[in-house]
Amino acid sequence: MNQNHVKRQGWYLFFLLLIACLVRIYFAFFSKGLYGDLYCFGTWGDRMAQLGPANFYAPDFFCDYPPGYIWILGFVGFLAKLWNISLVEFYGFCMLKLMVIPFDLFLIFVMYTVMRRYCDFKRTLLFTICIAFHPIYFVAGVCWGQVDALLSVFVVLILYFASLKRWEFAVPLFALAVLIKPQAGLLAVIALFALVKELCFIRDKQSIKRMLAGIGLALFATLVIVLPFSESQQFPIWLIEKYSETLGSYPYASLSTGNLMFLLGGNWVEITEPVFGSVTYGTLGTIGMVVSFLFGVFVYHRAKSMAAVILSGAVTYQALYVLSAKIHERYIIPAIALLLLAYALNKDKKLLLSFLISSVAATVNIWIVLKYDYLYGEMEWIGYIIAVCHLAALALTVWSCLQESFLQNETNKEE
């Protein structure tokens, strides 16, 4: 490829990022946002700017987000304080939504960079446009005020580096992701399996060195981020309690999320309620969670390509979203990026169909919650349709995973 082609492709990406940025700026100012979340984020950002990390967490102050995300809000709070803007008023809300845009653009750039290594330029550009203007990142991002795009970036990079055995990058990125968004912890079982596999079974010296370096960097990053909050608290007990508190909140089978629990009548029903005889929603959700983790580990274990590693993360997030309890409507978002990336790499049309079905169903679900606060009452019938769509999409992904895990391995043996 000559220098002119490289420059031209760089300009295409630049203008794509520019247009994506401008469109998002418009939505940041002219969309309402979810008041409850924005008010919490604004309050936390203001508090961080005023008190600093040492006095941020307190027994009489509600905050169910971990330190990594609070640092981000603290940066926005510092800018707001500098410009004399309150983060709990209109322009403050706009600042919080504008904060999402760099993460969206970073996701676009990362997806483009990874796909460009394995796909031709036209295919890469087409799929990058799909991510850049995917409605789910607008609805959940600059319209809502959430940073699920940042979680998607971390998940994509973690799995990408894991597929290359670059543990010195994958492990610290995983630690950072969990410190910012606890949902990143849904990859923990695959991460633990990869750790044990590399250290105890493969025993490649270079890989072990990279793994140990990654663990060291992860511990260092954790201490740098967490210790400033621990001055007046007992470390690490307070951090464990914070995550336990977060994981224990919202004890409902489904939280306006069209999935299996919703389909079984569990929308805003407590997980202690029975669904079949003495089987509660909580028990059924736990079974779904275990099955999701085990299948994700199985796909990762059988993986012989980057596409398969990416697919192990996609099916884990997608299955947990569809089969587990206590799931919020936005937890599917990392799977959306992973499904598109997996399709770009292995060209299995079942993954494209799963991506399209999940995208439409999840976007509608998130939009309803953003507009009406809940998927409940007169609109509840839409949730049942969404749930069926997600189950169908999951079935397609599982089918593709089984083909990737067995047929691809058999083909490799024959070769």
N, C-alpha and C positions, 0 to 999 in steps of 0.2 A: 504494500500500500504506500503510495507516494505522500509527500508532505502536504500537498494541496488537499488530498482526500481527508487526511487527519484533521487539518484546520477546518475544513467544511463541516465535518461531523461535530467538531468542538463548538462551532457556531450554532449548529442545529440544537445541541444540548443547551447552550447558553440561552437561546431565545425561548426554548421550551420552559426552562426554569424561570425566566423573566415573566413570561405570560402566566405561568402557574402562580407566581408570586403576586402579580397585579390582581388577578382574579380573587385570590385569597384575601388580599387587603380590602377589596370591595366588600366581601362577605363579612369580614371582621367588624366593619363599621355598620353594616346594614342588616345584620342578623341579631336576633334578640339574645341568644345564648340561654343556657340553663341557669336560672338565677341562683338556685341553691348551691350549685357547684362553684359558680363564679364568685359568689359572696364568700364562701369558705376559702377559696384560693386567694381572694383579695385580702381577707382578714389575716390569713397566714403570712402573706407577703408583707403586709404592713407591720405585723408583729415582728417578723424576722428583721426588717429594716430598722425597727425601733429598739428591740431588745438584744438582737444578735442571737447566735445559736445556743449559747450557754444557758439562757433563760427562756428559750422558746417553748419547750415542752414543760407542762405543769399539770398537776393532778386536777386542777379546776378549769383547765382549758382543753376544749375538744379539738383534736387533730388526729385523724386516722391514717395519715400519709407518712411514709418513711423519710429519713433525713435527706436522701439524694434529691427528691423532688422539692423538698423545702429549700434547699440551696438555690434551685432554679427560681422558685417564687421569691426568694430573698433578693436575688439579683433584680427581678422586676420591681420589687418593693423599693429597693435602693434607687432605681431610676425614677420611680414615681415620687419618692421623697425629694429627690434632687429637683424635679420639675414641679413640685408642690401639687401633685395629683393624688387624690384618694383612690385606692384600688377597689373600693366598694361603691363607686359611683360610675356613671356612664363611661367616661374616658379611661378610668381604671379598668373597667371590664374590657374595653377595646384593647388596652395594652396586654391584658392577659390572653386575649384571643390572638393578637398579633404575635405573641410569644410562640404560638404553635407553628407559625409559618416556617421558621428556620428548620424545624424538625421535619416538616413535610418535604421541604426542598432537599434536605439531607437524605431522606428516604428515596426520593426520585433519583438523586445522584448515585446512591449506593446500588439501587436496582439496575440502573443503566450500566454501571461499572462492572458488576458481577455478570450480567447477561452478555455484555459486549465481549467478554473473554471467551464465550462459548457459542455465541450466535452471530449471524451476519448483521450488518448495520441496520438494514430495513426492518428486520424482525425485532431487533433490540429497540429501535426507535418506536415501533408500534406498541410494544408492551410497556415501554416507559411512559408513553402518552396515556395508556390505560391506567397506570398508577397515578400519574400527575393530575388527571382529571376524574379519577374514580370518585363518585359522589360520597362514598362512605367516609373518605378523608376530609371532605368539606363538612358533612353533617356532624361527624364526631369531633372534628378539629376546630376550624375557625368559626363555625356556627355554634358549636356547643362550648368549646373552651378546653377540651381535654387534649392530652398529648399522646394518644395511642400510636401516632406515627413514630414517636421516639421509641416506644416499645418494639414496634415492628422493625425499626432500624437495628436495634440491638439483637433481636431474634435472628434476623437475616444474617448479620455479621457473625454471630456466635456459631450458627450452623455452617456458614461458609468456611470459617477458619477451622472448625472441627473437621470438616470434610478434607481439609488440607493437612490435618494433624498439626496445625499451628496453635498449640495449646497455650503458648505464652500470650496470645491475643484472646483466644476464646474464653479462657477461665476468668481473667479480670473483667472482660466485657460482661460475662454472666453476673459477676458480683455487683458491678455497677448497675446493671439492669434491675436486679432485685432491690437494690437500695433506692431506685427511682420509682419503679412500678412493681409491686409484689407479684403481679400476674406473671412476671418473667420466671418466677419460681415454678411455674407449671412445667418448665423444662428440667427441673431438678432431678427427676428420676433418670432421664436420659443422660444428664450430666454425670450423675453418680455412677451409672453403668459404664459410661465412657472412661471415667477415672479408674474404676476397678479393672476394666478390660485392658487399658494401657499399662497400668502399673503391675498387675498380677499375672496377666496371660500373654500379652504380646511381648513385653519386656524389651522393646527396642530402646537402646541407650539414648539415642537422639530424641526420641519421642518422650522418654521419661524425663530427660533434662528440661524439655520444653514444658511438660506438665508441671514439674516442680517449680520452674520459673513462673509459670502462670499462677500457681497457687500462692507463691510469695507476693507477686504483684497484686493479686486479688486481696490478700490480707492487708497489704500496705494501703491500697485504695480504700478499703473498708475503714481502716483506722483514721485515715486522713479525713474522710467524710463524716464519720460518726463521733470521733472523740471530742470535737468542739461542742457537741450537744451534751456531752457526758460530764461536764464540769461539776454540776450540782446533782448528778444522778449516779447510781451504781452501775458501772459498765461491766459486763454486757447484759445484765439482768433486765435493765429498763428497755433495751432494744428487743430482747426476746418477748417481753411482755407487750411491747407495742405491736409486733407482728402477730402475736397470739390474739390480741384485742381486735386487730383488723380482720384476721381470718375468722374470728368468732362472731363478727357483726353480720347483720342481715340473715337471720336463721330461717330463711324461706326456701321452699323447693324451687321456685322460679321467681325471679324479680323482673317481671314484665319482659321475659325472654322467651321467645318462641322455640322451645326445645322439647325433649321427651317429657320432662317434668310438667311443662305447660300442657302438653297433649294429654297427660294423665290427670289433669285437673288440679295441678299444684301451683297455679299462679297466685303468689302472695299467700300461700298456705304454709304454715310452720312445718319444718322438717320432722317434727316429732309426731305429726299426724299420720295415720295408717293409709296406705294406698291399696295394698292387697292383703286382706286378713290382718295379720300382726306385723306385716312388713311395712315399715315407715318410708316416707320419702327420703329421709336421711340415709337409711340403710340401702335403699335402691340407688341413691346418688353415689354412695360410697362404692357400691359394686361397679357402677358405671365408670367411676374415677379409676378404680383398680384396672378394669379392662382396658381403658384408654391408655394408661401408663404402660401396661404390659405389651399392648400392641405396638405402641410407639417404640419401646425398647426393642421389640422383635424386628421391626422394620430397620431400625438403626443397626442392629447386630448383623442383619443380612445385607446391609448396604455395601455395594461395590462401586458406587458412583456418587458424584456430588448431588445429582438429582435425587437419589435415594435418601441421602442424609437430610436434604431439604424436606423431602417428603415425610420423613419420620417426625420432624417438627410440625409440619402442616397437619398431619393426621392426629397428632397428640392434641394440639390446640382445638382442632375441629371436633374430635370425639369428646373431649372434656366439655366443650361448649354444649354439645347436643345431649350427652348422656348424664352429666353430673347435676347435682343440686347447688343452690346458692350462686348461680351464675348470673352475672350482669349482661345486659344486651351488647356491650362493646367488647366482650372478651374474645369474640371471633375475629377481630380485626387483624392480629398478626397472621392468622391462617390465610387471610385473603391475599396478602403479599406473597406468602410462601407457596400457595397453590399456583399463582401466576408464574412465579419463578420456577417451580418444579415443571410446569407445562413447557415453559420456554426451553428448559434443559432436555427434557426427554420426549416432548411432542406427543404425549398421550392425550388424545382428545377427551377422554373421560375426566381428566383433571381440568381441562378448559371448561367443560360443562359443569363440573362441581364448582369451579371458580365463579362462573356466571350465575348459577342458582344461588349460591351462598351470598354473592354480592348483592343481588336484588333483594333477597329475603332479609339480610342483615341491615341493609340501608333503610328499607321500609320500617323495620323494627325500631332502629335507632331514631329515625325521623319522628315516628309516632311518640316515642318517649320524650324526645326533645320538645315537641310541640304541645303534648298533653300531659307530660310528667309521668304518666303510667300507660301501660297497655292493659286496659281494664274496662269493665262495664260494657257499654255498647260496642266498643271496638275489639272486644276480646276474641270475636270470631276470626279476625285477621290473624291473631296469634296462632290459631290452630293450623291455618294455611301455611304460615311461616314455619311452624314446627315440622310439618310434613315435608316442606321444601328442604329444610336442613337435614332431615333424616335421609332423603333421597341423595342429597349432595354428599353426605358422609358415606353412603353406600358406594357411590362412584369412586370416592377417594380410597376406600378400603379395597375395592376391586383393583384399582390401579396399583396400590401398595403390594397386594398379593402377587400380581403379575410381575412387578419390579423385583420382589423378593425371591420368587421361585423361577419364573421363566428366564429372567436375566441371569440368574446364577447358573441355571442349566445351560444357557447359551455360552456363558464363560467357560464352563467345564468342557463343553464340546470343542471349543476353540483351543 
